[in-house]
Amino acid sequence: MPQGTTKSADYDLNSRAFERAALKSESYRVFALLFVLGVIAVFAVVRGIATQSYALLIGQIIILAFVIAHEAVMLHAIKTALRDDETVVPELWVFNIFIESQLPTLALFVLLLAQWMTPYQVLVAPAIAIYFLFITLSTLRLRPGLTLFTGVLSALGYLFVSFYVHLKFGETTTDRFPFPVYLVYAGLILGAGIIAAAVARQIRGYVTAALREAKLHSELERINHDLDIARSIQQGLLPASPPQLDDFDIAGWNQPANET
C-alpha cells in the first residue's frame, strides 16, 4: 500500500476514534446538564411557592421545560450517532450552543418581567452564575472553538440585558452601579469562555494522546500475536527427535534470535 494511503487511513481511524470519544463526552455533559436543570426546576418551584411569585414560577418552568426537552433531543441524537457510527449535523451543534448560552439571558428577562426585584438587581442576581455553569460544562465538548463560541454568546446575551435595563430604567432608579461595572461582568463571562476554551484544548490533547496510545498498544498486541503464530510455525518445522543413522550420533540445537 502506498505510504500516502497508509497515512490517510491512519488519520481517518484517529478522526473516527476521536469523534466517538467526543460524542461520549458530550453525552456525559448532557446528563450532567439535565441533572442541574432538574435541580434548578425543583428550586424554582420551592421558591415560587414559598414567595407566592406564581408569575415568575410559570415563566421559569416554561423556559426550563423547553431547555430540558431540547437537551433530551440532543441526547437522543448523540446516542443515535454513537449507535450508527455517524456524526451529529453541525447545525444542531450551533443551535444547541445558542439555546444553552441564552438560557441565562431568558432567565434574566423573566426576572425583569416578574418584577420580583429591581431591574439593576436583576443584573447582579444569582441567575448570572448559570452563564458560568454552561461555559464550564462546555469544556466536555472537547472542541475549544465551540467552548469559546459559548463564552462569546453568553457575554453578548448579558450585554444585551444590561443595555436594555440601562436604556429603559436608567433614569427611573437609583440602585445601580456605574454602567462600566456591568461591562466588567460581561468581560468576566467572556474571560470565563476564553479560559474554558484553553482548558478544553488541554483536555482534547489528553484524549488524543490516550487514543494514540491505545492504538499503539493495539498494534503491538497484533504484532506480538503474529510473532507467536510465526514462532509456532517455525517450531513445527523442526524435527521432534534426531534422525537415527547407524554409526552416527546426531544432535541439534536451535536458538531463535527473538520470538522467531
N, C-alpha and C positions, 0 to 999 in steps of 0.2 A: 504494500500500500504506500503511495507517495507520502512524504513527510508532511506536506501541507494538509492532506486529507486527514492524517492522524491527529494533527493539532486541532483541526476543525471539529473532529469527533470528540476529542477531549474537552474542548470548550463547550460544545453542546451538552455533554454529560454534566459538566460542572454547572452550567447555567440551569439545567433542569433540576439538579440536586438543590441548588441554592433557591430556586423558585419554590420548591416544595417546602424547604426549611422556612422560607419567608411566609408562606401560607400557613404553616403550622403555628409560627409565632404570632401571626395575625389572628388566628383563631383563639389563642390564649388571651390576646389583647381584648378581643370582643367579649369573651367570657368574663374577664375582669371588669370590663366596662358595663356589662349587663348587671353584674353584681352591684357595682357602685350606683348605677341608675336605680336599681331596686331599693337600695338603702336611702337614696335621696327621696324616692317616692314615699317611702314609709315616713321619713322625717317630715316631708311636706304635709302629709295627711295629719300626722300628730300635731304639728304646729298650727295647721289651719283650723283644726277642731278646737285646740286649746285657746287660740286667739279669736275664734269665730270669724276669721278672714276667708269667707267662703268664695268670694270672687277671685282672690289670689290663689286659693287652693284649686279651683276649677281650671284656671289658666295654666298652673304648673302641671296638673295632671294631664291636660290635653297635650302639652309640649312633651312631657316625659313619655306618654303613651306613643306618640308619633316617633320619637327617637328610639324607644325600645323596639318598636315594630321594624324600624329601618335597620337596626343592628341585628335583629333576628333574620332579616332578609340577607344581610351581608354574611352572617354566619352560615346560612344555607348555601350561598354562592361559593363560599370558601370550601365548605365540606364537599360540595359537588365537584369543584375544581380538583381537590385532592383525590377524590374517588376516581375521576375520569382522567387524571394526569393532564389537566388542562390549566389555563390561566384565567384570572378574572379580568374582564374587559377594563381598560384604563378609565373609561368614562364613569364606571361605577366607583372606582377609587376616588376620582375627583369629586363626585357627588357626595361620597361618604365623608371626605375631609371637610367639605363645605358645611355639611349638616353638623358635624361634631364641633367644628370651630365656632359656629354661630349659635350653638345651643346656649352658652352663657349670655350671649347678646340678647337672645329672645327672653331669657330669664330676667335680665335687667329691665327690659321693656315691660314685662309682666309686673314687676315691682313698681315701675312708674305708673302703669295704668291702675293698679290696685290702690295706690296712694297709701300704702302701709307705712312708708317712710318718706321723708322729703326727697326731692329729686337729687340733690347733691349727696345725700346719704346713700342713695342707690349706687352712686359711682364708687363708693368705698365699701359696699356691702360684701358680706362673705361670699356672695354668689360669684364674684370675680375670681375666686380661687378655683372655680371649675375650669377656667381658661388654662391654668397651670396643670390641672389634673389631666385634661385631654392632651396637652402638649407632652407631658411626661409619658403617658401611655403610648403616644405615637412613636416613641423610640422602638417599640416592639415591631413596627412595620419593617425594620431593617433597611429602610430607604431614607437616607439623610435628606434628600430633596423634598420628599413628602412631609417629613417632620418640620423642615424649615417653612414649607408652604403652610402648614398648620399654624405655626407661630405668626407668620405674616397675616394670615386671615384673621386670627384671633386679635392681634393688635389693631387691625383695621376695624374690626367689629366694635372693640372698646372705644376707639376714637370716634366712631360714628355716634355711639350713645353719648359720649362726652360732648361732642359738638351740638347734638340735638338738645341736650339738657342746658348747655350754655346759651344757645340761641333762644330757647323757649322760656327758660326760667331764670336766666342770669340777672334780670333786673327786678325779679319779684321775691327773691330770697336772699338771706344774708349768711346762711350757714354753709358757706362754701370756702374752699381753699382757693388760692390764686390758680388760674387755669393751667399754668405750666406744671402744677403738681399732677394734674390728670394726664398731662403729656408724659410725665415721668412714669406713671402707672402703665401707660401704653408701651413705653420703652422697656419697662421691666418684662412685660409679656413678650415683646419681640426678642428681648435678650434671652428669655427662657427658651424660646424657639430655636435660637442660634446655638445655645448650649446643648439643648436636646438633640439637635442635628449632629453636633460633634460627638455626643455620646452614641447616637445611632450609628455613626460611621465606625466608631471603635467596636461596637457590638457586631456590626457587619463584618469587620475584619476578623474578629474571633470566630464567627460562624464559618466564614470562608476558609480560614486555616483549619478548623475542625473537619470540614468536608474534604479538604485536600488531604489531611492526614488519614481520614477514613478510607479515601480512595486509594492512597498509597498502601495502607495496611491490607486492603482487599487484593491489590495487585501482588503484594508479597505472598499472601496466602495462596493465590493462584499459582505463582511461580514455584513455591515450595511443594504444592500438590503435584505439579507437573514433574518436578525433580524426583519426588517419591516414586511416581509411576516409572520414570526412566530408570531409576535405580533397581526397582523390582524386575524390570525387563532385562537389564544388564546382568543381574544376579541369576536370572533364569537361564541365561545363555551359558553360564559356567557349568561344567560337569559336576554332578553330585558327588562323585568319587573318582579317584585317579584311575586311569586305564590299567588293566592288568596285562603285562607283557613278560614272557619268560626271560630270565636272566637280567631283568631291569627293575629297579625300584624308581618309580615316578612320583614326584610330589609337585604341588603347585601352590603358589601364593599370589593373592590379589590384594592390592591396596588402592582403593579409589582416591582420586585427588580431593573430592569433596563428597557431596551426595551421590554424584555419578563419577 
